[in-house]
Amino acid sequence: MTVPPIAGVGTPAAPASADPPGTPAVDPQIAEAARGFEGIFMSMMVGEMMEGTSLGQANPMYAGLATEKLGDALAEAGGIGLAAVLERQLGGEA
């Protein structure tokens, strides 16, 4: 029995700045704020996930830096789509 692929699994998410054709341009300040917020959110989420791991028990300075950088990298790679939602809502398209 073959299981069909799940849409979106195994393919990287589109960055928040990749808008579908025909959508109005978003204010660059809104886009930057949305990406920054998603980066902070992802860093907090990664930090909570790492609490029970050996990295979470490491030097707090290094653990904090690692979670911050990992969260920012995840957000820059497309994140969970939070930045795109925030851009639409803050841009008046909600």
FIKOLZA-1660 file (N, C-alpha, C; in steps of 0.1 Angstrom, whole numbers, plus 5000, padded with zeros to 4 digits):
% residues 94
   i   px   py   pz ch aa at
   1 5008 4988 5000  A  M  N
   1 5000 5000 5000  A  M CA
   1 5009 5012 5000  A  M  C
   2 5006 5022 4991  A  T  N
   2 5014 5034 4990  A  T CA
   2 5006 5045 4996  A  T  C
   3 5013 5053 5005  A  V  N
   3 5006 5064 5011  A  V CA
   3 5009 5077 5003  A  V  C
   4 4999 5084 4999  A  P  N
   4 5002 5096 4991  A  P CA
   4 5009 5107 4999  A  P  C
   5 5017 5115 4992  A  P  N
   5 5024 5125 4999  A  P CA
   5 5015 5136 5005  A  P  C
   6 5019 5141 5016  A  I  N
   6 5011 5152 5023  A  I CA
   6 5015 5165 5017  A  I  C
   7 5006 5173 5012  A  A  N
   7 5009 5186 5006  A  A CA
   7 5017 5195 5016  A  A  C
   8 5028 5200 5011  A  G  N
   8 5037 5209 5019  A  G CA
   8 5047 5202 5028  A  G  C
   9 5046 5189 5030  A  V  N
   9 5056 5182 5038  A  V CA
   9 5068 5179 5029  A  V  C
  10 5080 5182 5034  A  G  N
  10 5092 5179 5026  A  G CA
  10 5096 5191 5017  A  G  C
  11 5088 5201 5016  A  T  N
  11 5091 5212 5008  A  T CA
  11 5093 5224 5017  A  T  C
  12 5103 5233 5015  A  P  N
  12 5104 5244 5024  A  P CA
  12 5093 5254 5023  A  P  C
  13 5089 5260 5034  A  A  N
  13 5079 5270 5034  A  A CA
  13 5084 5282 5026  A  A  C
  14 5075 5289 5020  A  A  N
  14 5078 5302 5013  A  A CA
  14 5081 5312 5023  A  A  C
  15 5092 5320 5021  A  P  N
  15 5094 5331 5031  A  P CA
  15 5082 5341 5031  A  P  C
  16 5081 5348 5042  A  A  N
  16 5070 5357 5044  A  A CA
  16 5069 5368 5033  A  A  C
  17 5081 5371 5027  A  S  N
  17 5081 5381 5017  A  S CA
  17 5077 5376 5003  A  S  C
  18 5074 5363 5002  A  A  N
  18 5070 5358 4989  A  A CA
  18 5055 5358 4988  A  A  C
  19 5050 5369 4982  A  D  N
  19 5036 5371 4981  A  D CA
  19 5031 5366 4968  A  D  C
  20 5018 5360 4968  A  P  N
  20 5012 5356 4956  A  P CA
  20 5011 5367 4946  A  P  C
  21 5011 5364 4933  A  P  N
  21 5009 5375 4923  A  P CA
  21 4996 5383 4925  A  P  C
  22 4996 5396 4924  A  G  N
  22 4984 5404 4925  A  G CA
  22 4981 5409 4939  A  G  C
  23 4989 5406 4949  A  T  N
  23 4987 5411 4962  A  T CA
  23 4994 5424 4963  A  T  C
  24 4988 5434 4970  A  P  N
  24 4995 5447 4972  A  P CA
  24 5008 5446 4980  A  P  C
  25 5017 5455 4977  A  A  N
  25 5030 5455 4985  A  A CA
  25 5027 5458 4999  A  A  C
  26 5035 5452 5008  A  V  N
  26 5034 5454 5022  A  V CA
  26 5045 5464 5026  A  V  C
  27 5041 5473 5035  A  D  N
  27 5051 5483 5040  A  D CA
  27 5063 5475 5045  A  D  C
  28 5075 5479 5041  A  P  N
  28 5087 5472 5046  A  P CA
  28 5089 5472 5061  A  P  C
  29 5084 5482 5068  A  Q  N
  29 5085 5483 5082  A  Q CA
  29 5076 5472 5089  A  Q  C
  30 5064 5470 5083  A  I  N
  30 5055 5460 5088  A  I CA
  30 5061 5446 5085  A  I  C
  31 5067 5444 5073  A  A  N
  31 5073 5431 5070  A  A CA
  31 5085 5428 5079  A  A  C
  32 5093 5438 5082  A  E  N
  32 5104 5436 5091  A  E CA
  32 5100 5433 5106  A  E  C
  33 5089 5440 5110  A  A  N
  33 5084 5438 5124  A  A CA
  33 5078 5424 5125  A  A  C
  34 5071 5419 5114  A  A  N
  34 5065 5406 5114  A  A CA
  34 5075 5395 5114  A  A  C
  35 5086 5397 5106  A  R  N
  35 5096 5387 5107  A  R CA
  35 5104 5387 5120  A  R  C
  36 5106 5398 5126  A  G  N
  36 5112 5399 5139  A  G CA
  36 5104 5393 5150  A  G  C
  37 5091 5395 5149  A  F  N
  37 5082 5389 5159  A  F CA
  37 5082 5374 5158  A  F  C
  38 5082 5369 5145  A  E  N
  38 5082 5354 5143  A  E CA
  38 5095 5349 5148  A  E  C
  39 5106 5356 5146  A  G  N
  39 5119 5351 5151  A  G CA
  39 5119 5350 5166  A  G  C
  40 5114 5360 5173  A  I  N
  40 5113 5359 5187  A  I CA
  40 5104 5348 5192  A  I  C
  41 5093 5346 5185  A  F  N
  41 5084 5336 5189  A  F CA
  41 5090 5322 5187  A  F  C
  42 5097 5320 5176  A  M  N
  42 5104 5307 5173  A  M CA
  42 5115 5305 5183  A  M  C
  43 5122 5315 5187  A  S  N
  43 5133 5314 5197  A  S CA
  43 5127 5309 5210  A  S  C
  44 5116 5315 5214  A  M  N
  44 5110 5311 5227  A  M CA
  44 5105 5297 5226  A  M  C
  45 5099 5293 5215  A  M  N
  45 5094 5279 5213  A  M CA
  45 5106 5269 5213  A  M  C
  46 5117 5273 5206  A  V  N
  46 5129 5264 5206  A  V CA
  46 5134 5263 5220  A  V  C
  47 5135 5274 5228  A  G  N
  47 5140 5274 5241  A  G CA
  47 5132 5265 5250  A  G  C
  48 5119 5265 5249  A  E  N
  48 5110 5256 5257  A  E CA
  48 5113 5242 5253  A  E  C
  49 5115 5239 5240  A  M  N
  49 5117 5225 5236  A  M CA
  49 5130 5220 5241  A  M  C
  50 5140 5229 5243  A  M  N
  50 5153 5225 5247  A  M CA
  50 5155 5224 5262  A  M  C
  51 5145 5228 5269  A  E  N
  51 5146 5228 5284  A  E CA
  51 5150 5214 5289  A  E  C
  52 5145 5204 5284  A  G  N
  52 5148 5190 5290  A  G CA
  52 5160 5183 5283  A  G  C
  53 5167 5190 5274  A  T  N
  53 5178 5184 5267  A  T CA
  53 5191 5188 5274  A  T  C
  54 5202 5182 5270  A  S  N
  54 5215 5186 5275  A  S CA
  54 5219 5200 5272  A  S  C
  55 5214 5205 5260  A  L  N
  55 5217 5219 5257  A  L CA
  55 5210 5229 5267  A  L  C
  56 5198 5225 5271  A  G  N
  56 5191 5233 5281  A  G CA
  56 5198 5234 5294  A  G  C
  57 5206 5224 5297  A  Q  N
  57 5213 5223 5310  A  Q CA
  57 5227 5230 5309  A  Q  C
  58 5231 5234 5297  A  A  N
  58 5244 5239 5295  A  A CA
  58 5245 5254 5301  A  A  C
  59 5256 5260 5299  A  N  N
  59 5258 5274 5303  A  N CA
  59 5246 5282 5298  A  N  C
  60 5239 5289 5306  A  P  N
  60 5227 5297 5302  A  P CA
  60 5230 5307 5291  A  P  C
  61 5242 5313 5291  A  M  N
  61 5245 5322 5280  A  M CA
  61 5246 5315 5267  A  M  C
  62 5252 5304 5266  A  Y  N
  62 5254 5297 5253  A  Y CA
  62 5240 5291 5249  A  Y  C
  63 5233 5285 5259  A  A  N
  63 5220 5279 5255  A  A CA
  63 5210 5290 5250  A  A  C
  64 5210 5302 5256  A  G  N
  64 5202 5313 5251  A  G CA
  64 5206 5318 5238  A  G  C
  65 5219 5319 5235  A  L  N
  65 5224 5323 5222  A  L CA
  65 5220 5312 5211  A  L  C
  66 5222 5300 5215  A  A  N
  66 5219 5289 5205  A  A CA
  66 5204 5289 5202  A  A  C
  67 5195 5291 5212  A  T  N
  67 5181 5291 5209  A  T CA
  67 5177 5303 5201  A  T  C
  68 5183 5314 5204  A  E  N
  68 5180 5327 5197  A  E CA
  68 5184 5325 5182  A  E  C
  69 5196 5321 5179  A  K  N
  69 5200 5319 5166  A  K CA
  69 5192 5309 5158  A  K  C
  70 5189 5298 5165  A  L  N
  70 5181 5287 5158  A  L CA
  70 5167 5292 5155  A  L  C
  71 5161 5299 5164  A  G  N
  71 5148 5305 5162  A  G CA
  71 5148 5315 5150  A  G  C
  72 5158 5324 5150  A  D  N
  72 5159 5333 5139  A  D CA
  72 5161 5326 5126  A  D  C
  73 5170 5316 5125  A  A  N
  73 5172 5308 5113  A  A CA
  73 5159 5301 5108  A  A  C
  74 5152 5296 5118  A  L  N
  74 5139 5289 5114  A  L CA
  74 5129 5300 5108  A  L  C
  75 5129 5311 5114  A  A  N
  75 5119 5322 5109  A  A CA
  75 5124 5327 5095  A  A  C
  76 5137 5328 5093  A  E  N
  76 5142 5333 5080  A  E CA
  76 5139 5322 5069  A  E  C
  77 5139 5310 5073  A  A  N
  77 5137 5299 5064  A  A CA
  77 5122 5297 5060  A  A  C
  78 5114 5305 5066  A  G  N
  78 5099 5304 5063  A  G CA
  78 5091 5303 5076  A  G  C
  79 5097 5298 5086  A  G  N
  79 5090 5297 5099  A  G CA
  79 5078 5289 5098  A  G  C
  80 5068 5293 5106  A  I  N
  80 5055 5286 5106  A  I CA
  80 5044 5294 5100  A  I  C
  81 5048 5304 5092  A  G  N
  81 5038 5313 5085  A  G CA
  81 5032 5324 5093  A  G  C
  82 5037 5326 5105  A  L  N
  82 5032 5336 5114  A  L CA
  82 5035 5350 5108  A  L  C
  83 5047 5352 5103  A  A  N
  83 5050 5365 5097  A  A CA
  83 5041 5369 5086  A  A  C
  84 5037 5359 5077  A  A  N
  84 5029 5362 5066  A  A CA
  84 5015 5366 5071  A  A  C
  85 5010 5360 5081  A  V  N
  85 4997 5363 5087  A  V CA
  85 4997 5377 5093  A  V  C
  86 5008 5380 5101  A  L  N
  86 5009 5393 5107  A  L CA
  86 5010 5404 5096  A  L  C
  87 5017 5401 5085  A  E  N
  87 5018 5411 5074  A  E CA
  87 5005 5414 5069  A  E  C
  88 4997 5404 5066  A  R  N
  88 4983 5406 5060  A  R CA
  88 4975 5414 5070  A  R  C
  89 4975 5410 5083  A  Q  N
  89 4966 5417 5093  A  Q CA
  89 4971 5432 5095  A  Q  C
  90 4984 5434 5097  A  L  N
  90 4989 5447 5100  A  L CA
  90 4988 5456 5087  A  L  C
  91 4988 5450 5076  A  G  N
  91 4988 5457 5063  A  G CA
  91 4973 5461 5059  A  G  C
  92 4963 5456 5067  A  G  N
  92 4950 5460 5064  A  G CA
  92 4942 5450 5055  A  G  C
  93 4948 5438 5053  A  E  N
  93 4941 5428 5045  A  E CA
  93 4934 5418 5052  A  E  C
  94 4932 5419 5065  A  A  N
  94 4925 5409 5073  A  A CA
  94 4911 5408 5069  A  A  C
% end
